[in-house]
Amino acid sequence: MTMDQFPKTQTHLNQLIADLSQLQVNVQQVHWYMRGPEFFKLHPKMDEFNEEFAEQLDEVAERLIALGGKPFATTHEFIEHTNLPDEVIDWGEFPLPELMKHLDHDFRYIRDQYQQGIEITDEEQDLPTQDMLNGFKAEMDKLIWMVSAFLDKGPTEDEA
């Protein structure tokens, strides 16, 4: 396998690495700065989300290496390449539902990136990577459903 065998897939996997890294930061901010009556229920849920994203990030990076690529591995690279917002949240700035709307937006973006990756891997016929991305997209669909339920909307309704 040569480094240029799946060039679009490799580029997209690196985009996912940058975005998943930023997503973990965004989830961690919600974890630290949340407040309100749902705190005790949702605070540990943020840890679960980040554990899931850490596993996805690791698998994406390892798959990129297996394809002969070089994953982004520095904070500078993550910030330079992510399309997710890197915003500061101050204590008490947003009530919990507003923070969850931010996560809903981010989760939908990642889900759409997985879909784009599925299409790219289909085009390049990289079926093992496509299989991995299909599983991650299904997991994101589930997380979007959970966050949507908290926001009192359906998972297929437009984002908040």
DOLO-885953 format. One record per residue (C-alpha): residue number from 0; residue in three letters; x, y, z. Coordinates in pm, 1 decimal, decimal comma. Layout:
! residues N
{drenro NUM fiza Ala xx X yy Y zz Z} .
...
This chain:
! residues 160
{drenro 0 fiza Met xx 0,0 yy 0,0 zz 0,0} .
{drenro 1 fiza Thr xx 143,5 yy 337,5 zz -97,7} .
{drenro 2 fiza Met xx 86,1 yy 666,2 zz 81,2} .
{drenro 3 fiza Asp xx -110,1 yy 798,7 zz -213,9} .
{drenro 4 fiza Gln xx -341,4 yy 498,7 zz -242,8} .
{drenro 5 fiza Phe xx -623,8 yy 669,9 zz -52,9} .
{drenro 6 fiza Pro xx -524,6 yy 1038,4 zz -56,8} .
{drenro 7 fiza Lys xx -872,9 yy 1183,5 zz 1,4} .
{drenro 8 fiza Thr xx -937,7 yy 937,1 zz 281,0} .
{drenro 9 fiza Gln xx -609,1 yy 1027,0 zz 449,8} .
{drenro 10 fiza Thr xx -684,0 yy 1398,4 zz 427,6} .
{drenro 11 fiza His xx -1032,0 yy 1346,0 zz 568,2} .
{drenro 12 fiza Leu xx -908,2 yy 1127,4 zz 853,7} .
{drenro 13 fiza Asn xx -672,0 yy 1407,2 zz 956,4} .
{drenro 14 fiza Gln xx -963,9 yy 1650,4 zz 947,5} .
{drenro 15 fiza Leu xx -1150,4 yy 1415,7 zz 1179,9} .
{drenro 16 fiza Ile xx -849,4 yy 1402,9 zz 1412,7} .
{drenro 17 fiza Ala xx -846,5 yy 1782,8 zz 1440,6} .
{drenro 18 fiza Asp xx -1223,2 yy 1799,8 zz 1486,5} .
{drenro 19 fiza Leu xx -1245,4 yy 1516,8 zz 1740,6} .
{drenro 20 fiza Ser xx -965,7 yy 1678,8 zz 1941,5} .
{drenro 21 fiza Gln xx -1153,2 yy 2009,3 zz 1950,4} .
{drenro 22 fiza Leu xx -1478,3 yy 1829,5 zz 2029,2} .
{drenro 23 fiza Gln xx -1319,1 yy 1681,2 zz 2339,8} .
{drenro 24 fiza Val xx -1217,6 yy 2030,5 zz 2453,7} .
{drenro 25 fiza Asn xx -1569,9 yy 2160,2 zz 2391,5} .
{drenro 26 fiza Val xx -1727,0 yy 1873,1 zz 2586,0} .
{drenro 27 fiza Gln xx -1478,4 yy 1924,5 zz 2870,0} .
{drenro 28 fiza Gln xx -1576,8 yy 2291,1 zz 2894,8} .
{drenro 29 fiza Val xx -1942,2 yy 2193,0 zz 2929,1} .
{drenro 30 fiza His xx -1836,2 yy 1937,9 zz 3193,0} .
{drenro 31 fiza Trp xx -1655,2 yy 2205,7 zz 3393,5} .
{drenro 32 fiza Tyr xx -1896,0 yy 2496,0 zz 3349,9} .
{drenro 33 fiza Met xx -2239,2 yy 2335,2 zz 3361,6} .
{drenro 34 fiza Arg xx -2483,7 yy 2436,3 zz 3632,5} .
{drenro 35 fiza Gly xx -2848,8 yy 2377,5 zz 3706,7} .
{drenro 36 fiza Pro xx -3086,5 yy 2106,3 zz 3826,0} .
{drenro 37 fiza Glu xx -2960,1 yy 1847,5 zz 3576,4} .
{drenro 38 fiza Phe xx -2598,0 yy 1887,3 zz 3687,9} .
{drenro 39 fiza Phe xx -2568,7 yy 1555,8 zz 3873,0} .
{drenro 40 fiza Lys xx -2715,7 yy 1362,0 zz 3580,0} .
{drenro 41 fiza Leu xx -2522,6 yy 1529,0 zz 3299,9} .
{drenro 42 fiza His xx -2185,5 yy 1592,4 zz 3463,2} .
{drenro 43 fiza Pro xx -2081,7 yy 1223,3 zz 3446,6} .
{drenro 44 fiza Lys xx -2238,5 yy 1194,6 zz 3099,7} .
{drenro 45 fiza Met xx -1977,8 yy 1441,0 zz 2969,2} .
{drenro 46 fiza Asp xx -1706,6 yy 1200,7 zz 3087,7} .
{drenro 47 fiza Glu xx -1878,9 yy 919,2 zz 2897,9} .
{drenro 48 fiza Phe xx -1896,8 yy 1133,4 zz 2584,8} .
{drenro 49 fiza Asn xx -1527,9 yy 1217,6 zz 2604,7} .
{drenro 50 fiza Glu xx -1431,9 yy 854,3 zz 2661,2} .
{drenro 51 fiza Glu xx -1621,0 yy 765,5 zz 2343,0} .
{drenro 52 fiza Phe xx -1455,4 yy 1046,7 zz 2147,4} .
{drenro 53 fiza Ala xx -1110,6 yy 949,8 zz 2277,4} .
{drenro 54 fiza Glu xx -1165,7 yy 595,6 zz 2149,0} .
{drenro 55 fiza Gln xx -1284,8 yy 724,0 zz 1812,2} .
{drenro 56 fiza Leu xx -989,4 yy 962,0 zz 1787,9} .
{drenro 57 fiza Asp xx -744,2 yy 683,2 zz 1864,4} .
{drenro 58 fiza Glu xx -897,7 yy 449,7 zz 1607,4} .
{drenro 59 fiza Val xx -902,1 yy 720,1 zz 1339,3} .
{drenro 60 fiza Ala xx -535,3 yy 805,3 zz 1403,8} .
{drenro 61 fiza Glu xx -432,4 yy 439,6 zz 1405,1} .
{drenro 62 fiza Arg xx -620,3 yy 379,0 zz 1080,5} .
{drenro 63 fiza Leu xx -448,5 yy 679,0 zz 922,3} .
{drenro 64 fiza Ile xx -109,6 yy 538,3 zz 1024,2} .
{drenro 65 fiza Ala xx -208,1 yy 197,7 zz 884,4} .
{drenro 66 fiza Leu xx -279,8 yy 371,9 zz 552,3} .
{drenro 67 fiza Gly xx 67,2 yy 526,4 zz 553,7} .
{drenro 68 fiza Gly xx -49,7 yy 868,6 zz 665,9} .
{drenro 69 fiza Lys xx 73,0 yy 1097,8 zz 939,7} .
{drenro 70 fiza Pro xx -190,4 yy 1206,1 zz 1192,2} .
{drenro 71 fiza Phe xx -197,2 yy 1555,1 zz 1334,0} .
{drenro 72 fiza Ala xx -49,1 yy 1521,3 zz 1680,3} .
{drenro 73 fiza Thr xx -0,2 yy 1869,6 zz 1823,0} .
{drenro 74 fiza Thr xx -237,1 yy 2122,1 zz 1971,7} .
{drenro 75 fiza His xx -121,0 yy 2369,7 zz 1708,2} .
{drenro 76 fiza Glu xx -221,8 yy 2132,0 zz 1428,4} .
{drenro 77 fiza Phe xx -559,2 yy 2061,1 zz 1588,4} .
{drenro 78 fiza Ile xx -640,0 yy 2431,1 zz 1625,8} .
{drenro 79 fiza Glu xx -511,5 yy 2514,8 zz 1278,3} .
{drenro 80 fiza His xx -724,9 yy 2250,4 zz 1106,8} .
{drenro 81 fiza Thr xx -1045,7 yy 2210,9 zz 1308,4} .
{drenro 82 fiza Asn xx -1373,3 yy 2351,7 zz 1184,0} .
{drenro 83 fiza Leu xx -1532,8 yy 2342,7 zz 1528,5} .
{drenro 84 fiza Pro xx -1542,6 yy 2660,2 zz 1736,4} .
{drenro 85 fiza Asp xx -1273,6 yy 2717,3 zz 1995,8} .
{drenro 86 fiza Glu xx -1463,3 yy 2946,4 zz 2227,6} .
{drenro 87 fiza Val xx -1419,6 yy 3034,7 zz 2590,4} .
{drenro 88 fiza Ile xx -1717,8 yy 2964,6 zz 2812,9} .
{drenro 89 fiza Asp xx -1728,6 yy 3161,9 zz 3135,8} .
{drenro 90 fiza Trp xx -1887,9 yy 3028,4 zz 3451,1} .
{drenro 91 fiza Gly xx -2258,9 yy 3101,5 zz 3446,5} .
{drenro 92 fiza Glu xx -2251,4 yy 3249,6 zz 3095,7} .
{drenro 93 fiza Phe xx -2489,4 yy 2988,9 zz 2953,9} .
{drenro 94 fiza Pro xx -2759,2 yy 2783,0 zz 3124,6} .
{drenro 95 fiza Leu xx -2729,7 yy 2408,5 zz 3077,5} .
{drenro 96 fiza Pro xx -2980,1 yy 2384,3 zz 2789,8} .
{drenro 97 fiza Glu xx -2776,0 yy 2640,7 zz 2595,5} .
{drenro 98 fiza Leu xx -2455,6 yy 2444,4 zz 2657,5} .
{drenro 99 fiza Met xx -2629,4 yy 2130,7 zz 2535,2} .
{drenro 100 fiza Lys xx -2735,9 yy 2317,1 zz 2219,1} .
{drenro 101 fiza His xx -2367,8 yy 2389,7 zz 2157,5} .
{drenro 102 fiza Leu xx -2292,0 yy 2018,1 zz 2190,2} .
{drenro 103 fiza Asp xx -2586,4 yy 1930,5 zz 1966,7} .
{drenro 104 fiza His xx -2434,4 yy 2151,8 zz 1697,0} .
{drenro 105 fiza Asp xx -2088,6 yy 1997,6 zz 1741,6} .
{drenro 106 fiza Phe xx -2221,1 yy 1640,3 zz 1742,9} .
{drenro 107 fiza Arg xx -2416,6 yy 1702,8 zz 1423,2} .
{drenro 108 fiza Tyr xx -2107,1 yy 1848,2 zz 1258,7} .
{drenro 109 fiza Ile xx -1902,1 yy 1539,1 zz 1351,6} .
{drenro 110 fiza Arg xx -2182,2 yy 1311,3 zz 1231,8} .
{drenro 111 fiza Asp xx -2181,8 yy 1494,7 zz 898,4} .
{drenro 112 fiza Gln xx -1803,0 yy 1461,1 zz 878,9} .
{drenro 113 fiza Tyr xx -1837,9 yy 1086,2 zz 928,3} .
{drenro 114 fiza Gln xx -2093,5 yy 1078,6 zz 646,7} .
{drenro 115 fiza Gln xx -1857,2 yy 1272,0 zz 422,5} .
{drenro 116 fiza Gly xx -1581,8 yy 1024,5 zz 510,4} .
{drenro 117 fiza Ile xx -1812,1 yy 734,3 zz 422,9} .
{drenro 118 fiza Glu xx -1868,7 yy 888,8 zz 81,3} .
{drenro 119 fiza Ile xx -1496,1 yy 951,9 zz 27,3} .
{drenro 120 fiza Thr xx -1403,4 yy 597,2 zz 126,4} .
{drenro 121 fiza Asp xx -1672,3 yy 466,1 zz -105,8} .
{drenro 122 fiza Glu xx -1522,6 yy 666,8 zz -391,3} .
{drenro 123 fiza Glu xx -1171,5 yy 539,8 zz -313,2} .
{drenro 124 fiza Gln xx -1292,4 yy 187,0 zz -228,8} .
{drenro 125 fiza Asp xx -1133,0 yy 188,1 zz 116,8} .
{drenro 126 fiza Leu xx -1389,3 yy -44,9 zz 269,5} .
{drenro 127 fiza Pro xx -1218,3 yy -110,6 zz 606,0} .
{drenro 128 fiza Thr xx -1204,9 yy 262,7 zz 679,8} .
{drenro 129 fiza Gln xx -1562,3 yy 297,7 zz 558,1} .
{drenro 130 fiza Asp xx -1671,2 yy 24,9 zz 799,4} .
{drenro 131 fiza Met xx -1503,8 yy 208,3 zz 1089,0} .
{drenro 132 fiza Leu xx -1670,0 yy 537,6 zz 992,9} .
{drenro 133 fiza Asn xx -2011,8 yy 371,5 zz 959,1} .
{drenro 134 fiza Gly xx -1984,1 yy 251,8 zz 1318,7} .
{drenro 135 fiza Phe xx -1878,3 yy 594,7 zz 1442,4} .
{drenro 136 fiza Lys xx -2162,4 yy 763,1 zz 1252,8} .
{drenro 137 fiza Ala xx -2411,9 yy 525,1 zz 1413,8} .
{drenro 138 fiza Glu xx -2270,6 yy 614,4 zz 1756,0} .
{drenro 139 fiza Met xx -2300,6 yy 987,4 zz 1678,3} .
{drenro 140 fiza Asp xx -2661,3 yy 935,3 zz 1566,8} .
{drenro 141 fiza Lys xx -2728,5 yy 781,6 zz 1908,7} .
{drenro 142 fiza Leu xx -2560,0 yy 1068,9 zz 2094,5} .
{drenro 143 fiza Ile xx -2754,2 yy 1323,8 zz 1887,4} .
{drenro 144 fiza Trp xx -3074,4 yy 1142,3 zz 1980,4} .
{drenro 145 fiza Met xx -2982,2 yy 1163,1 zz 2350,3} .
{drenro 146 fiza Val xx -2895,5 yy 1533,0 zz 2340,1} .
{drenro 147 fiza Ser xx -3204,6 yy 1605,4 zz 2129,1} .
{drenro 148 fiza Ala xx -3424,4 yy 1428,8 zz 2385,1} .
{drenro 149 fiza Phe xx -3274,6 yy 1646,7 zz 2659,2} .
{drenro 150 fiza Leu xx -3355,9 yy 1952,0 zz 2444,6} .
{drenro 151 fiza Asp xx -3713,1 yy 1821,0 zz 2399,5} .
{drenro 152 fiza Lys xx -3686,3 yy 1766,9 zz 2026,6} .
{drenro 153 fiza Gly xx -3652,5 yy 1476,4 zz 1790,9} .
{drenro 154 fiza Pro xx -3310,9 yy 1364,9 zz 1663,0} .
{drenro 155 fiza Thr xx -3401,3 yy 1443,4 zz 1302,6} .
{drenro 156 fiza Glu xx -3529,4 yy 1793,8 zz 1373,6} .
{drenro 157 fiza Asp xx -3307,2 yy 2079,8 zz 1265,9} .
{drenro 158 fiza Glu xx -3034,7 yy 2159,9 zz 1510,9} .
{drenro 159 fiza Ala xx -3112,3 yy 2399,9 zz 1790,6} .
